[in-house]
Amino acid sequence: MMPFQVIDFHAHFPAHHTMIKRGIHPLVKEYSQKFRKRWRQEYDFPEPQLEHPGNRVQIERWASEVDKYGLKKVVFLTGGGNETLAQFVNEHPDKFLGFAHHDLCAPDAVNKLKYALDELHLVGYKWFGPLTTLPFESPELKPFWTLLAERKVPVLIHFGVLGGPGGVVYHPRINPLTLAPVAQTFTDIPFVIPHFGAGYYQELLHLAWSSPNIYIDTSGCNDWMQWCPYPLTLKDLFAKALDTVGPERIVFGSDSSWFPRGWAKSYFDSQVGVCTELAINQQEMDLIFYGNASRLLGLD
């Protein structure tokens, strides 16, 4: 059980769906597989289950994880499409919340968002900077941002490297600073940037310093630190985030998804350990691991 209340703001429901796989060179694919195997060994993670057991089994597995660890809520950012995610999340409203996840540049993006919020009862929106085909400040996207601002809906946008080795490392909107014009215009939207910027930490700190509606998500193993040209640790990430935005704008996440790993408690333990080393007091811990998420999600 948890030593205090915990909301996991960043998880993915492992729904069954047909994935569209992009072309990847065999050598890059082999390299990627070796790296992922090494990563699982480093964290003592089991091999992912290859055969999907069905969405019903997956949601019950996740419900058991919430009970096992005493989590207050788990927020699923993705999960087989808005309708599929909503169906299973809404079966356990005491345990789960879900975010809409569809292309904000699509012609019907605003209508899909209204439907997701009003009919499916999803509570946020998630997308990827490196998958965005229009500049964030494009006039075509203004109605989308306007709706989110009117509802004060939390928005989580992944910036930085995407997909591990062989993934996306270059894109016009891979940098968190490309969100600055929108963040500084639509200040009623709480923007949450995950994984400490996933390789773009300085840029994220600049963005967070410039805009009071930018939140820093701690999720994942943050192994992108290994490919920085200077020493960087999880403790450094937390310390600099605290210096820049304080405990009121840091949100805990695990980036958990698949089984048999389930909820990645090792990530939680590492983050709690770092916070303890930094002598973060209990009130500040409560904000990072529960209070800030609760406020953003309207649970207070």
Backbone bond lengths (Angstrom), bond angles and torsions (degrees), N, CA, C in turn:
res aa  C-N    CA-C-N  psi(-1)  N-CA   C-N-CA  omega(-1)  CA-C   N-CA-C  phi
1 M - - - 1.456 - - 1.531 110.43 -
2 M 1.337 115.46 156.16 1.449 120.19 -176.82 1.531 111.86 -76.21
3 P 1.340 117.21 147.73 1.463 120.30 177.09 1.527 112.36 -75.64
4 F 1.333 116.34 -11.31 1.467 122.11 177.34 1.522 107.72 -158.34
5 Q 1.325 117.72 175.34 1.456 121.34 -178.45 1.527 110.33 -67.77
6 V 1.327 115.82 139.22 1.461 120.66 -177.47 1.520 110.21 -136.09
7 I 1.325 115.76 128.87 1.464 123.14 165.92 1.518 107.10 -112.60
8 D 1.316 116.58 123.68 1.464 120.96 174.68 1.525 107.25 -89.20
9 F 1.323 116.34 108.01 1.464 122.27 -173.60 1.523 112.68 -82.76
10 H 1.322 117.61 -5.92 1.469 119.38 -172.22 1.526 110.62 -142.88
11 A 1.334 115.96 95.97 1.460 122.06 174.33 1.525 108.18 -142.88
12 H 1.324 116.35 169.28 1.465 121.79 -178.86 1.521 108.99 -132.52
13 F 1.324 116.42 125.68 1.458 119.80 177.99 1.527 108.80 -73.31
14 P 1.334 118.18 122.07 1.472 121.01 -175.41 1.530 111.58 -79.13
15 A 1.326 115.99 68.47 1.461 121.61 -177.86 1.518 111.06 -74.81
16 H 1.307 114.70 157.10 1.458 120.49 174.86 1.522 108.85 -83.87
17 H 1.313 116.08 122.09 1.457 120.07 177.03 1.516 109.08 -157.77
18 T 1.316 114.38 159.17 1.454 120.22 179.69 1.520 109.07 -84.26
19 M 1.310 116.04 116.86 1.460 120.46 -179.03 1.519 110.71 -89.62
20 I 1.323 114.53 139.44 1.451 120.30 174.05 1.528 107.35 -90.91
21 K 1.316 116.14 109.81 1.458 119.87 -176.27 1.519 110.42 -91.88
22 R 1.323 114.32 129.60 1.456 118.73 178.54 1.531 109.58 -79.00
23 G 1.311 115.92 157.13 1.452 120.05 178.57 1.518 111.32 -66.94
24 I 1.302 116.54 138.13 1.461 121.07 179.50 1.519 108.06 -143.38
25 H 1.305 116.25 136.45 1.453 121.70 -178.51 1.526 109.56 -62.29
26 P 1.347 117.37 139.81 1.474 120.27 -178.61 1.520 114.09 -54.02
27 L 1.344 118.03 -37.37 1.455 119.99 179.64 1.525 111.17 -67.80
28 V 1.324 116.11 -38.89 1.466 119.96 177.80 1.523 109.97 -67.47
29 K 1.323 116.71 -40.43 1.467 120.95 178.52 1.519 110.87 -61.37
30 E 1.342 116.48 -44.49 1.462 120.81 179.08 1.527 110.81 -62.54
31 Y 1.320 115.56 -42.64 1.470 120.82 178.13 1.524 110.39 -61.20
32 S 1.321 116.20 -43.87 1.459 121.46 -179.59 1.523 111.38 -61.85
33 Q 1.324 116.31 -43.46 1.466 120.25 -178.84 1.526 111.28 -64.88
34 K 1.331 117.04 -39.98 1.462 120.80 177.92 1.521 110.72 -63.05
35 F 1.343 115.22 -42.07 1.457 119.54 -178.74 1.532 110.57 -65.01
36 R 1.335 116.90 -43.57 1.459 120.17 -179.14 1.531 111.24 -64.44
37 K 1.327 116.10 -36.62 1.457 119.59 177.56 1.527 110.01 -64.35
38 R 1.322 116.54 -43.24 1.457 120.33 179.17 1.525 110.61 -63.82
39 W 1.338 116.71 -40.02 1.461 121.66 178.74 1.529 111.20 -61.67
40 R 1.340 117.17 -43.39 1.466 119.73 178.52 1.527 111.13 -64.05
41 Q 1.326 117.03 -37.96 1.461 120.56 179.15 1.532 110.83 -66.35
42 E 1.326 116.61 -40.26 1.464 120.57 -179.19 1.520 111.57 -61.92
43 Y 1.328 116.25 -36.63 1.470 120.17 -177.78 1.528 112.58 -100.38
44 D 1.330 116.31 4.67 1.459 121.68 -179.61 1.529 110.91 57.01
45 F 1.331 115.75 41.18 1.454 121.35 176.53 1.533 109.77 -90.43
46 P 1.323 117.41 142.61 1.466 119.78 176.91 1.523 110.96 -74.20
47 E 1.308 116.12 167.00 1.459 120.87 173.83 1.529 108.88 -67.28
48 P 1.326 118.13 139.61 1.469 119.71 177.14 1.516 111.58 -63.29
49 Q 1.309 115.88 147.21 1.459 121.22 176.71 1.528 109.08 -67.86
50 L 1.315 117.09 125.06 1.458 120.88 -174.91 1.523 112.42 -78.35
51 E 1.326 116.75 -40.59 1.457 120.15 -178.42 1.526 109.87 -92.34
52 H 1.334 116.76 120.29 1.458 120.44 -177.36 1.525 110.04 -70.47
53 P 1.342 118.39 129.88 1.462 120.56 -176.11 1.524 114.05 -84.52
54 G 1.335 116.78 -4.24 1.460 120.56 -176.92 1.520 111.09 108.30
55 N 1.317 115.77 148.91 1.463 120.66 -176.32 1.524 112.69 -63.55
56 R 1.336 116.61 -34.77 1.461 119.52 -179.82 1.526 110.67 -62.20
57 V 1.307 116.75 -43.41 1.463 120.41 178.01 1.526 110.20 -64.26
58 Q 1.333 116.77 -41.16 1.457 120.39 -176.89 1.525 112.51 -64.13
59 I 1.333 117.17 -41.96 1.469 118.40 -178.14 1.523 110.59 -69.74
60 E 1.327 117.34 -34.51 1.463 119.32 177.78 1.527 110.69 -70.58
61 R 1.322 116.29 -34.98 1.465 119.49 174.33 1.526 110.03 -60.44
62 W 1.326 115.17 -44.39 1.454 119.15 -178.17 1.524 111.26 -68.56
63 A 1.323 116.89 -37.23 1.465 119.66 176.44 1.532 110.15 -60.48
64 S 1.319 116.20 -38.23 1.465 120.36 177.78 1.521 111.14 -66.61
65 E 1.338 117.04 -36.69 1.466 120.54 177.55 1.525 111.06 -62.96
66 V 1.335 116.41 -42.31 1.463 120.39 178.96 1.525 110.36 -60.95
67 D 1.325 116.66 -43.99 1.469 120.73 178.75 1.522 111.58 -67.61
68 K 1.327 116.01 -41.72 1.463 120.90 -177.63 1.523 111.57 -58.69
69 Y 1.337 116.33 -44.13 1.461 120.10 -175.08 1.523 113.23 -97.86
70 G 1.326 117.34 -4.43 1.460 119.68 178.23 1.519 113.35 70.66
71 L 1.332 116.92 33.26 1.461 120.72 179.15 1.532 109.63 -74.67
72 K 1.334 115.86 144.59 1.461 119.84 178.35 1.522 111.73 -77.82
73 K 1.308 116.88 -41.24 1.457 121.63 178.98 1.522 108.74 -156.86
74 V 1.342 115.39 149.46 1.459 122.30 169.50 1.524 106.85 -121.88
75 V 1.319 116.14 130.87 1.460 122.04 179.57 1.524 108.30 -101.97
76 F 1.340 115.86 116.56 1.455 120.69 175.56 1.519 108.67 -91.16
77 L 1.321 116.26 121.64 1.460 121.48 -178.50 1.518 111.81 -85.78
78 T 1.318 117.09 -28.70 1.459 122.51 178.76 1.525 108.20 -141.10
79 G 1.347 115.21 165.46 1.454 117.75 178.15 1.507 113.91 169.27
80 G 1.328 117.01 61.71 1.458 120.13 173.94 1.512 115.28 79.17
81 G 1.332 117.35 18.74 1.461 120.66 -177.94 1.516 111.22 102.71
82 N 1.330 116.41 157.53 1.456 120.82 -174.50 1.528 113.20 -58.57
83 E 1.324 116.59 -45.01 1.463 119.83 -176.85 1.526 111.71 -65.68
84 T 1.324 116.39 -45.23 1.465 119.93 -179.88 1.525 110.67 -63.13
85 L 1.314 116.66 -47.17 1.460 119.65 -179.01 1.521 110.76 -60.96
86 A 1.328 116.21 -46.08 1.466 119.77 -178.59 1.518 111.43 -60.78
87 Q 1.319 116.85 -41.00 1.459 120.51 -178.82 1.531 111.74 -55.02
88 F 1.315 116.02 -46.57 1.453 119.15 -173.96 1.526 112.31 -85.65
89 V 1.318 117.52 -34.47 1.463 119.83 177.48 1.526 110.61 -64.10
90 N 1.328 116.31 -41.53 1.461 120.03 -176.40 1.521 113.30 -71.75
91 E 1.326 117.33 -11.35 1.460 120.21 173.60 1.526 112.00 -74.43
92 H 1.343 115.89 -20.15 1.469 120.92 -179.00 1.535 109.00 -132.21
93 P 1.338 117.79 64.16 1.474 119.48 -175.99 1.526 113.32 -64.42
94 D 1.323 117.06 -19.09 1.457 120.16 178.28 1.520 112.18 -78.07
95 K 1.342 116.45 -15.01 1.464 120.46 -175.47 1.525 113.31 -115.16
96 F 1.335 118.06 -34.43 1.456 120.76 -168.45 1.523 112.88 -126.84
97 L 1.320 114.36 152.10 1.462 123.56 167.05 1.524 107.04 -132.80
98 G 1.328 116.70 155.52 1.458 120.18 -178.43 1.513 112.42 -131.30
99 F 1.317 114.93 151.72 1.468 122.65 176.44 1.526 109.68 -107.26
100 A 1.318 116.17 148.43 1.458 121.08 169.55 1.526 108.35 -70.17
101 H 1.321 115.31 149.38 1.466 120.03 -178.12 1.519 107.80 -150.60
102 H 1.330 115.62 92.52 1.460 121.55 176.82 1.522 107.67 -150.59
103 D 1.323 116.36 162.63 1.462 122.45 -172.29 1.524 110.51 -66.16
104 L 1.327 117.14 116.20 1.459 120.60 -179.86 1.519 112.61 -69.94
105 C 1.332 117.55 -13.43 1.468 120.95 179.58 1.528 112.53 -92.36
106 A 1.321 117.66 -4.65 1.465 120.85 179.61 1.528 110.00 -71.29
107 P 1.343 117.91 149.95 1.470 120.59 -177.56 1.525 113.75 -58.33
108 D 1.331 118.05 -30.52 1.464 120.99 -177.04 1.525 112.48 -101.90
109 A 1.336 117.12 20.72 1.461 120.56 -173.45 1.521 112.64 -61.50
110 V 1.332 117.78 -40.41 1.461 120.77 -177.52 1.525 110.73 -66.95
111 N 1.331 116.84 -44.91 1.462 119.98 178.77 1.527 111.57 -63.32
112 K 1.326 116.21 -38.94 1.465 119.56 176.86 1.525 111.06 -63.33
113 L 1.317 115.64 -37.99 1.459 119.57 179.85 1.533 110.71 -67.24
114 K 1.330 116.70 -44.83 1.470 119.79 177.82 1.518 110.51 -58.87
115 Y 1.315 116.22 -44.38 1.462 120.78 179.93 1.522 110.78 -62.60
116 A 1.338 116.38 -42.58 1.463 120.83 -178.97 1.522 111.13 -63.89
117 L 1.319 116.81 -40.00 1.466 120.53 -177.79 1.524 111.98 -77.73
118 D 1.327 116.98 -44.03 1.462 121.03 -171.65 1.521 113.85 -87.37
119 E 1.317 117.41 -37.85 1.464 120.62 -175.17 1.530 112.75 -101.58
120 L 1.330 116.30 -38.15 1.458 119.33 -178.42 1.531 112.81 -90.62
121 H 1.333 115.80 -12.29 1.469 122.16 177.50 1.528 112.33 62.50
122 L 1.318 116.31 33.09 1.454 120.46 169.22 1.534 108.23 -77.83
123 V 1.309 117.07 154.49 1.470 119.13 -165.71 1.530 113.93 -118.83
124 G 1.318 118.02 3.71 1.448 120.76 -178.95 1.514 109.98 -161.34
125 Y 1.328 115.37 -175.61 1.463 120.70 179.51 1.521 108.89 -137.09
126 K 1.341 115.62 137.92 1.467 121.06 -179.67 1.523 110.39 -128.34
127 W 1.342 116.39 138.10 1.456 120.30 176.14 1.522 109.77 -153.48
128 F 1.341 115.71 -178.54 1.461 123.20 -178.11 1.525 110.09 -122.28
129 G 1.328 116.74 128.36 1.452 119.57 173.12 1.523 112.26 -57.52
130 P 1.356 118.51 -47.04 1.467 120.21 -178.06 1.525 115.23 -71.65
131 L 1.340 118.05 4.52 1.463 120.92 173.77 1.524 111.60 -116.60
132 T 1.325 116.65 9.22 1.465 121.31 -175.82 1.521 109.88 -92.13
133 T 1.320 116.58 120.35 1.465 121.01 -171.96 1.522 113.68 -86.79
134 L 1.320 118.49 -14.78 1.458 122.56 177.95 1.528 109.42 -118.14
135 P 1.325 117.75 149.95 1.470 118.41 171.75 1.524 110.30 -57.26
136 F 1.303 117.04 143.05 1.460 120.46 -176.14 1.525 112.38 -57.99
137 E 1.340 116.61 -32.03 1.464 120.16 -176.93 1.518 112.91 -87.76
138 S 1.332 118.42 8.71 1.464 121.36 -179.84 1.527 110.87 -59.09
139 P 1.350 117.66 140.89 1.471 120.35 178.27 1.519 113.02 -56.36
140 E 1.338 116.59 -31.58 1.466 119.87 -179.52 1.536 112.40 -62.70
141 L 1.329 116.86 -24.77 1.463 120.39 -176.65 1.528 113.22 -94.83
142 K 1.322 117.13 -5.29 1.475 120.12 -177.59 1.531 112.44 -57.32
143 P 1.362 119.83 -44.57 1.477 118.53 179.06 1.525 113.11 -59.91
144 F 1.320 116.93 -32.57 1.465 121.21 179.40 1.524 110.16 -66.78
145 W 1.335 115.93 -49.69 1.464 119.86 179.69 1.527 110.59 -65.67
146 T 1.314 117.00 -36.01 1.467 120.50 -178.62 1.519 110.99 -62.56
147 L 1.322 116.98 -43.75 1.458 120.66 178.55 1.525 110.85 -61.97
148 L 1.328 116.74 -44.96 1.461 120.46 179.61 1.530 111.01 -62.75
149 A 1.333 116.11 -39.13 1.459 119.73 179.81 1.522 111.70 -68.09
150 E 1.327 116.64 -40.94 1.464 120.28 179.35 1.522 111.28 -61.37
151 R 1.330 116.53 -36.38 1.472 121.01 -178.91 1.538 112.30 -90.63
152 K 1.335 116.65 -8.16 1.479 121.25 -175.19 1.538 111.35 54.98
153 V 1.327 114.85 43.43 1.456 122.09 -177.04 1.531 110.14 -80.90
154 P 1.329 118.26 131.10 1.469 119.15 175.89 1.530 111.40 -67.71
155 V 1.320 115.26 138.70 1.464 122.42 -177.65 1.525 108.21 -125.08
156 L 1.310 116.52 123.90 1.462 121.19 176.56 1.520 108.42 -109.36
157 I 1.327 116.43 122.12 1.461 121.76 -180.00 1.523 108.97 -123.67
158 H 1.328 115.00 122.72 1.462 121.14 177.52 1.527 109.13 -79.98
159 F 1.320 115.43 125.39 1.460 121.91 171.10 1.524 108.25 -117.28
160 G 1.324 116.19 169.60 1.451 120.30 178.17 1.513 112.56 86.29
161 V 1.333 114.83 -168.96 1.464 120.54 -176.20 1.515 109.81 -57.11
162 L 1.327 115.45 144.86 1.462 120.45 -172.94 1.525 109.54 -138.25
163 G 1.321 116.68 121.61 1.458 120.22 172.42 1.517 115.71 97.32
164 G 1.317 118.05 8.30 1.456 119.26 177.72 1.522 112.14 72.55
165 P 1.338 118.29 -167.86 1.470 121.34 -179.99 1.524 110.92 -55.48
166 G 1.302 115.82 133.83 1.451 120.21 -176.06 1.512 112.86 85.05
167 G 1.338 116.76 -0.76 1.455 121.38 -178.86 1.518 112.17 -87.39
168 V 1.322 115.26 -161.12 1.464 121.90 -176.24 1.529 109.54 -82.56
169 V 1.316 116.36 122.08 1.466 120.88 176.04 1.530 111.60 -123.37
170 Y 1.329 116.18 -6.07 1.469 119.46 177.04 1.524 109.18 -137.99
171 H 1.319 115.62 131.71 1.455 121.89 176.14 1.524 107.35 -168.99
172 P 1.330 118.15 147.01 1.472 119.68 179.85 1.525 113.87 -58.64
173 R 1.350 117.26 -22.98 1.464 119.45 -178.82 1.528 111.67 -121.42
174 I 1.319 115.45 37.62 1.466 119.98 176.07 1.530 111.31 -82.91
175 N 1.326 116.82 -16.99 1.459 123.64 -175.03 1.526 110.41 -93.59
176 P 1.331 119.93 129.28 1.466 121.50 179.37 1.524 113.78 -57.04
177 L 1.334 117.15 -27.83 1.463 119.54 -178.23 1.527 112.52 -65.32
178 T 1.331 118.04 -17.41 1.464 119.76 177.35 1.522 111.47 -68.74
179 L 1.326 117.31 -13.48 1.464 121.24 177.42 1.530 111.93 -86.48
180 A 1.336 117.83 -10.82 1.464 121.44 -171.81 1.530 114.05 -53.38
181 P 1.338 120.86 -46.89 1.467 118.86 -178.97 1.520 113.29 -59.08
182 V 1.323 117.03 -37.68 1.469 120.56 179.33 1.526 110.74 -75.26
183 A 1.321 116.83 -44.12 1.466 120.05 -178.60 1.520 111.35 -60.81
184 Q 1.327 117.20 -37.75 1.452 120.56 -177.62 1.530 112.50 -82.75
185 T 1.329 117.25 -12.90 1.462 121.54 176.43 1.525 111.15 -93.81
186 F 1.323 116.35 -46.54 1.466 121.54 -177.44 1.533 108.63 -101.28
187 T 1.331 114.85 71.44 1.463 119.84 -172.48 1.529 113.07 -73.77
188 D 1.337 118.22 -9.46 1.459 120.40 175.92 1.522 112.43 -82.08
189 I 1.316 116.99 -6.22 1.467 120.21 176.07 1.522 108.72 -91.88
190 P 1.344 117.66 119.71 1.458 118.87 171.62 1.537 108.87 -79.00
191 F 1.316 116.74 113.65 1.468 121.81 178.79 1.525 109.30 -95.99
192 V 1.303 115.95 125.44 1.465 121.90 179.94 1.524 108.09 -110.97
193 I 1.328 116.47 123.37 1.469 121.84 -178.55 1.526 108.35 -108.32
194 P 1.341 117.67 116.39 1.470 120.15 -171.96 1.524 114.24 -83.97
195 H 1.323 113.56 166.85 1.470 123.84 172.94 1.533 112.07 58.35
196 F 1.345 116.44 30.99 1.465 120.38 -179.13 1.532 111.43 53.49
197 G 1.329 117.34 29.27 1.460 120.89 177.57 1.514 114.67 91.89
198 A 1.320 118.43 -4.22 1.473 123.47 174.98 1.528 112.96 45.98
199 G 1.320 115.25 56.22 1.462 120.68 177.60 1.511 113.65 101.67
200 Y 1.312 117.58 -9.13 1.464 122.43 -179.64 1.525 108.70 -120.68
201 Y 1.329 115.26 52.75 1.457 119.05 -173.36 1.530 112.14 -72.26
202 Q 1.316 117.37 -41.74 1.464 118.88 178.20 1.518 110.49 -59.58
203 E 1.339 115.79 -42.66 1.462 119.94 179.83 1.530 111.21 -65.07
204 L 1.332 116.51 -38.80 1.456 119.69 177.19 1.528 111.05 -64.45
205 L 1.316 116.84 -42.07 1.464 119.90 177.98 1.529 110.92 -61.85
206 H 1.319 116.30 -40.78 1.473 119.27 176.94 1.527 110.45 -61.41
207 L 1.330 116.38 -44.72 1.461 120.53 180.00 1.526 110.62 -63.49
208 A 1.319 116.84 -45.00 1.460 120.68 -178.80 1.528 111.47 -66.21
209 W 1.318 116.41 -35.65 1.467 120.64 177.11 1.523 110.71 -65.42
210 S 1.337 116.36 -34.69 1.469 120.44 -174.27 1.517 113.68 -84.40
211 S 1.339 118.03 -18.37 1.458 120.87 -172.70 1.530 110.53 -137.53
212 P 1.325 118.08 123.21 1.464 121.05 -176.18 1.526 114.31 -72.90
213 N 1.331 117.00 -7.29 1.471 120.93 -178.92 1.526 112.66 -100.87
214 I 1.333 117.34 17.16 1.459 122.13 177.43 1.521 109.39 -100.82
215 Y 1.338 115.32 126.99 1.457 122.45 178.61 1.529 109.22 -115.55
216 I 1.322 115.94 148.90 1.464 122.51 -178.54 1.525 109.05 -107.32
217 D 1.324 115.98 122.69 1.468 124.20 179.62 1.526 108.20 -97.12
218 T 1.333 116.64 134.65 1.462 122.47 -171.91 1.519 114.05 -94.58
219 S 1.322 118.70 6.00 1.463 122.83 -161.69 1.525 115.34 -66.53
220 G 1.339 113.85 156.18 1.452 122.03 173.81 1.510 113.16 87.04
221 C 1.334 115.16 -174.37 1.461 120.58 179.08 1.525 111.72 -85.80
222 N 1.343 116.59 -14.92 1.467 122.00 179.52 1.532 112.47 53.62
223 D 1.336 115.08 40.60 1.460 118.77 -179.39 1.519 113.07 -72.10
224 W 1.335 116.95 -4.53 1.469 119.23 174.40 1.525 111.12 -59.72
225 M 1.337 116.93 -18.53 1.461 119.93 178.83 1.524 111.74 -59.53
226 Q 1.346 116.84 -27.24 1.461 120.63 -177.77 1.518 112.43 -65.70
227 W 1.324 117.59 -22.13 1.458 120.76 -175.35 1.520 112.21 -107.06
228 C 1.334 115.77 21.75 1.460 120.17 171.90 1.528 108.67 -89.88
229 P 1.322 118.18 149.62 1.472 120.31 -177.37 1.523 112.81 -80.90
230 Y 1.328 117.02 14.46 1.460 121.29 -179.79 1.533 107.29 -146.89
231 P 1.316 118.35 154.61 1.476 120.69 179.99 1.527 110.52 -63.15
232 L 1.322 115.41 136.77 1.453 120.80 -179.13 1.525 107.61 -152.38
233 T 1.323 116.36 133.45 1.454 121.45 -180.00 1.525 109.40 -126.04
234 L 1.329 115.29 167.82 1.462 119.86 176.66 1.529 110.35 -60.02
235 K 1.310 116.23 -35.78 1.463 120.16 177.11 1.520 111.06 -62.38
236 D 1.335 117.03 -40.29 1.461 121.02 177.02 1.530 110.96 -62.05
237 L 1.342 116.33 -41.96 1.465 120.11 -179.43 1.522 110.99 -61.09
238 F 1.310 116.22 -47.53 1.464 119.66 179.90 1.525 111.09 -64.81
239 A 1.326 116.87 -43.85 1.465 120.17 -177.14 1.523 111.39 -60.99
240 K 1.324 116.97 -45.09 1.462 120.23 -178.46 1.526 111.26 -70.58
241 A 1.328 116.85 -35.89 1.464 119.42 176.36 1.525 110.71 -63.37
242 L 1.325 116.11 -42.23 1.461 120.03 178.17 1.521 111.35 -63.87
243 D 1.332 116.92 -39.60 1.467 120.60 177.80 1.524 111.58 -64.27
244 T 1.337 116.11 -34.85 1.466 120.45 -172.83 1.517 112.95 -86.42
245 V 1.331 117.58 -47.61 1.468 119.50 -173.70 1.526 113.00 -120.50
246 G 1.332 118.30 -9.04 1.455 120.37 -178.59 1.518 111.88 76.84
247 P 1.323 117.96 173.43 1.465 121.22 -177.12 1.525 113.20 -70.19
248 E 1.325 118.24 -13.94 1.463 121.05 -177.18 1.513 113.94 -73.95
249 R 1.341 117.79 -13.75 1.473 119.58 -177.91 1.526 112.45 -126.55
250 I 1.316 116.60 30.36 1.459 122.39 173.49 1.521 107.60 -117.22
251 V 1.341 116.44 132.76 1.458 121.62 -174.38 1.530 109.51 -126.99
252 F 1.324 116.02 126.58 1.462 120.52 179.47 1.531 111.57 -73.66
253 G 1.337 114.97 139.16 1.450 122.08 170.85 1.512 109.41 -147.94
254 S 1.333 116.33 158.91 1.463 119.68 -179.47 1.526 113.26 -112.42
255 D 1.343 117.80 -24.50 1.467 122.79 -173.62 1.526 111.54 65.30
256 S 1.324 116.69 29.76 1.466 121.40 179.41 1.521 110.45 -75.06
257 S 1.345 115.45 158.09 1.455 119.77 178.81 1.521 111.21 -161.93
258 W 1.341 116.47 -74.48 1.454 122.52 -162.63 1.531 112.88 -84.63
259 F 1.310 112.29 163.08 1.468 121.49 176.26 1.529 109.41 -113.54
260 P 1.325 116.59 152.01 1.459 127.80 15.15 1.528 116.44 -87.33
261 R 1.330 119.34 6.02 1.462 118.59 178.34 1.520 111.81 -62.09
262 G 1.335 116.96 -45.79 1.452 120.08 -177.64 1.516 111.81 68.58
263 W 1.331 116.15 -144.55 1.463 119.73 -179.19 1.525 109.70 -68.86
264 A 1.328 116.24 126.73 1.468 121.41 -174.99 1.527 110.22 -80.62
265 K 1.313 115.79 77.90 1.467 120.40 -176.84 1.519 111.97 -62.89
266 S 1.330 117.29 -28.29 1.466 119.24 -179.16 1.529 111.23 -60.97
267 Y 1.336 117.30 -34.07 1.466 120.03 176.85 1.525 110.52 -66.63
268 F 1.332 115.76 -42.78 1.463 120.54 177.35 1.529 110.23 -60.40
269 D 1.319 116.71 -46.99 1.460 120.52 -178.38 1.531 111.42 -60.75
270 S 1.335 116.16 -41.15 1.467 119.88 179.19 1.518 111.30 -62.72
271 Q 1.320 116.23 -42.01 1.455 119.90 -178.21 1.525 111.96 -69.95
272 V 1.325 116.34 -40.72 1.465 119.47 176.43 1.533 109.69 -63.09
273 G 1.331 116.29 -40.30 1.452 119.66 178.88 1.515 112.71 -60.91
274 V 1.324 116.37 -42.30 1.464 120.84 178.90 1.528 110.56 -65.57
275 C 1.323 116.56 -42.88 1.469 120.03 179.04 1.531 110.62 -62.08
276 T 1.306 116.89 -37.06 1.463 120.94 177.72 1.523 110.59 -65.75
277 E 1.350 116.32 -42.69 1.470 120.12 177.34 1.516 111.60 -60.66
278 L 1.320 116.61 -34.55 1.460 121.06 -179.15 1.526 112.55 -82.86
279 A 1.325 115.93 3.38 1.464 121.90 178.47 1.523 112.33 59.55
280 I 1.336 116.25 36.72 1.452 120.61 175.16 1.523 108.16 -70.47
281 N 1.339 117.12 129.37 1.456 119.46 -176.30 1.525 111.47 -77.13
282 Q 1.326 116.59 171.86 1.455 121.11 -172.97 1.529 112.18 -64.30
283 Q 1.320 117.34 -37.10 1.455 120.25 178.81 1.523 110.87 -62.87
284 E 1.316 117.19 -41.66 1.461 121.21 178.62 1.529 111.33 -69.41
285 M 1.331 116.82 -37.95 1.468 120.34 176.16 1.525 109.95 -61.24
286 D 1.322 116.48 -42.06 1.462 120.80 179.63 1.521 111.29 -61.55
287 L 1.318 117.37 -37.30 1.467 120.49 177.38 1.520 110.81 -64.94
288 I 1.316 117.36 -47.80 1.464 121.89 -174.88 1.530 111.37 -67.00
289 F 1.306 117.42 -42.55 1.458 121.00 -171.62 1.534 113.51 -96.85
290 Y 1.330 116.95 -8.12 1.465 118.45 -179.39 1.534 113.13 -148.70
291 G 1.310 116.88 -57.33 1.461 121.37 -167.36 1.514 115.14 -61.11
292 N 1.319 117.59 -44.40 1.465 119.94 -178.61 1.524 111.42 -64.45
293 A 1.326 116.16 -43.14 1.476 120.17 177.44 1.517 110.42 -63.58
294 S 1.316 116.72 -43.23 1.458 120.75 -179.78 1.531 110.86 -59.47
295 R 1.322 116.26 -42.02 1.468 120.71 179.08 1.528 111.29 -66.46
296 L 1.328 117.01 -45.63 1.469 120.35 -179.04 1.528 112.00 -63.62
297 L 1.310 116.26 -33.59 1.466 121.52 -176.94 1.520 112.81 -89.02
298 G 1.315 116.78 -0.92 1.456 120.28 179.12 1.499 114.22 72.27
299 L 1.320 117.92 29.17 1.463 121.75 -177.48 1.513 112.20 -91.21
300 D 1.340 117.62 -12.77 1.463 120.11 -178.07 1.515 110.11 -65.08
